[in-house]
């Protein structure tokens, strides 16, 4: 590791993570107001959550990602599998708990997400 200082998100990265988290909050508000099933987009919710986690330097367990997807766990697991097979996500074993698996964006997926956020001016669209 490069030490805590190099692993901390810069101010720009932190504001990027905040913008993504705000996008996620607005999507949940939309679900609350119009009904969750109407706008379900678990693949995008998964990519958003993992993008923010990457910027924040945070690992995301499969169970947390299922919650972030805002759909039933079986549906979320199907999407995680599909996105992994598409080369967008990778599974990483927790070095401290053999029962837990973390999910993260592949480098290509992370680059695509950052390009998307840059192209949509602060990632203000979800």
C-alpha positions in Angstrom: 0.0 0.0 0.0 1.0 3.6 -0.5 0.0 4.7 2.9 -3.1 6.5 4.1 -2.3 9.8 2.4 -2.0 8.3 -1.1 -5.1 6.2 -0.6 -7.3 9.1 0.5 -9.5 10.6 -2.2 -8.5 14.0 -3.5 -11.0 16.9 -3.1 -12.0 16.5 -6.7 -12.5 12.8 -6.3 -14.5 13.3 -3.1 -16.8 15.7 -4.9 -17.2 13.2 -7.7 -18.2 10.5 -5.2 -20.6 13.0 -3.6 -22.2 13.7 -7.0 -22.6 10.0 -7.6 -24.1 9.5 -4.1 -26.5 12.4 -4.8 -27.5 10.7 -8.1 -28.2 7.5 -6.2 -30.3 9.4 -3.6 -32.3 11.1 -6.3 -33.0 7.7 -8.0 -34.3 6.4 -4.6 -36.5 9.4 -4.2 -37.9 8.9 -7.6 -38.6 5.3 -6.6 -40.4 6.4 -3.5 -42.5 8.9 -5.3 -43.5 6.8 -8.4 -43.1 3.2 -7.2 -39.9 1.2 -7.2 -40.8 -1.2 -10.0 -41.4 1.5 -12.6 -37.8 2.7 -12.9 -35.9 -0.4 -11.8 -32.4 -0.3 -13.4 -30.3 -2.6 -11.2 -27.3 -2.7 -13.6 -27.0 1.0 -13.5 -27.5 1.2 -9.7 -24.8 -1.4 -9.3 -22.4 0.5 -11.5 -23.1 3.8 -9.7 -22.6 2.3 -6.3 -19.3 0.6 -7.3 -18.1 3.9 -9.0 -18.6 5.9 -5.8 -17.0 3.1 -3.7 -14.0 3.0 -6.0 -13.5 6.8 -5.6 -13.9 6.5 -1.9 -11.4 3.6 -1.7 -14.1 1.4 -0.1 -14.7 -2.4 -0.7 -18.2 -3.5 -1.5 -19.5 -6.9 -0.3 -22.0 -8.8 -2.5 -24.6 -8.4 0.2 -24.2 -4.6 0.3 -24.3 -4.4 -3.5 -27.6 -6.4 -3.5 -29.1 -3.7 -1.2 -27.7 -0.9 -3.5 -29.3 -2.5 -6.5 -32.8 -1.7 -5.0 -34.3 -5.0 -6.3 -34.8 -8.4 -4.7 -31.5 -10.2 -3.9 -32.0 -12.9 -6.5 -32.4 -10.2 -9.2 -29.4 -8.3 -7.9 -27.3 -11.5 -7.9 -28.4 -12.3 -11.5 -27.2 -8.8 -12.6 -23.9 -9.1 -10.7 -23.3 -12.4 -12.5 -24.3 -10.9 -15.9 -22.1 -7.7 -15.4 -19.2 -9.9 -14.3 -19.6 -12.1 -17.4 -19.6 -9.0 -19.5 -16.3 -7.9 -18.1 -17.6 -4.9 -16.1 -17.2 -6.4 -12.6 -14.8 -8.6 -10.9 -15.1 -10.8 -7.8 -12.4 -10.4 -5.1 -12.1 -12.6 -2.0 -12.0 -10.9 1.3 -8.5 -11.7 2.7 -9.8 -11.7 6.3 -13.1 -13.6 5.8 -13.1 -16.5 3.4 -16.9 -16.5 3.3 -17.1 -12.9 2.0 -16.7 -11.8 -1.6 -16.2 -8.2 -2.7 -17.3 -6.9 -6.1 -15.4 -4.1 -7.8 -15.4 -2.4 -11.2 -12.9 -3.7 -13.8 -10.4 -1.0 -15.0 -12.3 -0.8 -18.3 -15.7 -0.3 -16.5 -14.2 2.3 -14.1 -12.8 4.2 -17.1 -16.1 4.1 -18.9 -18.0 5.3 -15.9 -15.5 8.2 -15.4 -15.9 9.1 -19.1 -19.7 9.1 -18.7 -19.6 11.4 -15.6 -17.2 13.8 -17.4 -19.4 13.9 -20.5 -22.5 14.5 -18.4 -21.1 17.6 -16.6 -20.4 16.5 -13.1 -22.3 13.3 -13.5 -25.5 15.2 -12.7 -27.7 12.9 -14.7 -28.8 9.5 -13.7 
